[in-house]
Amino acid sequence: MQEGKMKKTIVAFGDSNTHGYCSQTGGRFSEEERWTCLLEQYLGNEYRVMEEGLSGRTTVFDDPLFEGLNGLSAITQCLLTHEPVDLLIIMLGTNDTKARFCCNAENIAKGLERLAGKAMSTTGAFRSGPRLLLIAPAPIEEGYASTSAANEMGPGCVEKSRQLAFWYEDLAKRIGCSFLDAGAIDGIRMHPNDYMHLDKKSHELLARALAELIPSII
């Protein structure tokens, strides 16, 4: 990178799988392990990746049990904090499958559409116009029902999470955003402690897939 040239800024906006929650330890993966940090490393010194992951975050829903998790209420401030932004990555939807939100996959995609629309309307935050990459999160796996996550998520979340990629891809095409199905990346899996948080290897696999895709977007 030439001296004085600004790095391209990527904002990764998501939930616990962007924050880097490690269900094996109950803590957080290190900077050498999280996909956001690995992505910055793989892309090289012309890029910087800003981590904006929050455990429990939804697309547009206010959680009646926990405060401050509605992505819609946070996206504008987030973008303006990091401006000028070259690319916004949104990977949300897993928490929206919780039974207490009473939403199917199509409803969740509509929430993502509203969130993406608000982000795209925050034009002053982007360097060269809004550019978004929508990621369908890897689905929750069947084994979750036998873990402590079962009561928190409720029934039906596996099926809904599996259907998100279909609706997200359709949405991305309609609104002119890039798309990635994280669940389609070979080797991606959830840690068996709860079957809904990426294991260490999957963080690396996601980062490598994104590092291949992003240079074609920005």
C-alpha positions in Angstrom: 0.0 0.0 0.0 1.3 3.4 -0.9 2.2 5.7 1.9 -0.7 8.0 2.8 -3.3 5.9 1.0 -6.3 5.1 3.1 -7.1 1.4 3.7 -10.4 0.0 2.5 -12.7 -0.3 5.5 -14.9 -3.3 6.0 -17.5 -3.3 8.8 -18.6 -6.8 9.9 -22.0 -6.4 11.6 -23.3 -9.5 13.2 -24.1 -11.5 16.3 -22.0 -13.9 18.5 -20.5 -15.7 15.5 -19.1 -12.3 14.5 -18.1 -11.4 18.0 -16.2 -14.7 18.2 -18.0 -16.5 21.0 -16.4 -19.8 21.8 -18.9 -22.3 23.1 -16.2 -24.6 24.2 -14.8 -22.2 26.8 -17.7 -19.7 27.2 -15.3 -17.0 26.3 -14.1 -15.4 23.0 -11.8 -16.7 20.3 -8.5 -14.8 20.2 -7.5 -12.3 17.5 -5.5 -15.2 15.9 -8.7 -17.3 15.7 -11.7 -15.0 14.9 -12.8 -14.9 11.3 -12.9 -11.1 11.3 -9.2 -10.8 12.4 -8.2 -13.6 10.0 -10.0 -11.9 7.2 -8.0 -8.7 7.7 -4.8 -10.8 7.7 -5.7 -12.7 4.5 -6.8 -9.6 2.6 -3.5 -7.8 3.3 -2.5 -4.4 4.4 -4.8 -2.5 2.0 -7.8 -3.5 4.1 -9.0 -3.1 7.7 -11.9 -5.1 9.2 -14.0 -3.5 12.0 -15.6 -6.0 14.3 -19.2 -5.2 15.2 -20.5 -8.4 16.6 -22.9 -8.6 19.5 -24.1 -11.8 21.1 -27.9 -12.1 20.7 -28.3 -9.5 18.0 -31.3 -9.7 15.7 -32.1 -8.1 12.4 -35.0 -5.9 13.6 -36.6 -7.5 16.6 -36.6 -6.2 20.2 -35.9 -9.1 22.5 -38.3 -8.9 25.4 -35.7 -10.6 27.7 -32.5 -8.6 26.8 -32.0 -5.0 26.0 -30.2 -3.4 23.0 -30.1 -6.4 20.6 -32.1 -4.9 17.7 -29.7 -4.5 14.8 -32.0 -1.9 13.1 -31.5 0.5 16.0 -27.7 0.2 15.9 -26.8 0.1 12.2 -26.7 3.9 11.5 -24.5 4.8 14.4 -22.2 1.8 13.6 -21.7 2.9 10.0 -21.2 6.5 10.9 -18.6 5.6 13.6 -16.5 3.8 11.0 -17.0 6.1 8.0 -15.8 6.1 5.3 -17.0 2.5 4.8 -16.2 0.6 1.7 -18.1 -2.6 2.5 -20.7 -3.6 5.1 -21.0 -7.3 5.8 -24.2 -8.4 7.6 -24.4 -11.9 9.0 -27.5 -12.1 11.1 -30.6 -14.3 11.5 -29.7 -17.1 13.8 -31.1 -15.3 16.9 -34.2 -14.4 14.9 -35.1 -18.1 14.7 -35.8 -18.1 18.5 -39.3 -19.3 19.2 -40.2 -16.2 21.1 -40.0 -14.1 18.0 -42.6 -16.3 16.2 -41.0 -15.8 12.7 -40.5 -18.1 9.8 -37.5 -17.8 7.5 -39.3 -15.5 5.0 -40.2 -13.1 7.8 -36.6 -13.1 9.0 -35.5 -12.2 5.5 -37.9 -9.3 5.4 -36.3 -8.1 8.6 -32.9 -8.3 6.9 -34.3 -6.4 4.0 -35.4 -3.6 6.3 -32.0 -3.6 8.0 -30.1 -3.6 4.7 -32.3 -0.8 3.4 -31.6 1.4 6.4 -27.9 0.7 5.9 -28.0 1.6 2.2 -29.9 4.8 3.0 -27.0 5.9 5.3 -25.2 7.1 2.2 -22.9 9.5 4.0 -21.2 6.6 5.7 -19.9 5.0 2.5 -16.9 6.1 0.6 -18.1 5.3 -2.9 -21.8 4.5 -2.4 -23.3 1.7 -0.4 -21.9 -1.8 -0.9 -23.3 -4.7 1.2 -22.5 -8.3 1.5 -25.3 -10.4 3.0 -24.2 -13.7 4.6 -26.6 -16.4 5.4 -25.2 -17.8 8.6 -24.4 -21.5 8.8 -27.5 -23.3 10.1 -28.0 -24.5 13.6 -27.4 -28.2 13.8 -29.8 -30.9 15.1 -27.8 -31.7 18.2 -28.7 -28.3 19.8 -31.9 -29.9 21.3 -29.8 -31.9 23.7 -27.8 -28.9 24.9 -28.3 -25.9 27.2 -29.2 -23.9 24.1 -32.5 -25.8 23.6 -34.6 -23.8 26.1 -33.1 -20.5 24.9 -33.8 -21.1 21.3 -37.0 -23.2 21.5 -38.4 -25.6 18.9 -38.2 -25.1 15.1 -35.0 -23.1 14.9 -33.0 -25.7 13.0 -35.5 -25.8 10.1 -35.8 -22.0 10.0 -32.0 -21.5 10.0 -31.7 -24.0 7.1 -34.1 -22.0 5.0 -32.4 -18.6 5.5 -30.0 -19.0 2.6 -32.8 -19.4 0.0 -34.5 -16.2 1.2 -31.3 -14.2 1.7 -30.0 -15.0 -1.8 -33.3 -13.9 -3.3 -33.1 -10.7 -1.3 -29.5 -9.9 -2.3 -30.5 -10.3 -6.0 -33.5 -8.0 -5.6 -31.7 -5.2 -3.8 -28.4 -5.4 -5.6 -26.2 -6.8 -2.8 -23.5 -9.5 -2.8 -24.3 -12.8 -1.2 -22.5 -15.7 0.5 -24.0 -18.8 2.0 -21.8 -19.7 4.9 -23.4 -23.0 5.4 -22.3 -24.1 1.9 -18.6 -23.6 2.6 -17.0 -27.0 2.7 -16.1 -28.1 6.3 -18.1 -25.4 8.1 -19.6 -26.8 11.3 -20.8 -25.8 14.7 -19.1 -26.8 17.9 -20.9 -29.7 19.6 -21.2 -27.8 22.9 -24.3 -26.1 21.6 -24.4 -26.8 17.8 -25.0 -23.1 17.0 -21.6 -21.4 17.3 -18.8 -21.9 14.8 -15.9 -24.0 15.9 -12.3 -22.7 15.6 -11.6 -24.3 12.1 -14.9 -22.8 10.7 -13.7 -19.3 11.6 -10.7 -19.9 9.4 -12.8 -21.4 6.6 -15.2 -18.5 6.6 -12.3 -16.0 6.6 -10.7 -17.7 3.6 -13.9 -17.8 1.6 -14.5 -14.1 2.3 -10.9 -13.2 1.4 -11.5 -14.8 -2.0 -14.8 -13.0 -2.6 -14.2 -9.5 -1.3 -11.6 -8.3 -3.8 -14.2 -8.8 -6.5 -16.6 -6.5 -4.6 -14.4 -3.6 -3.6 
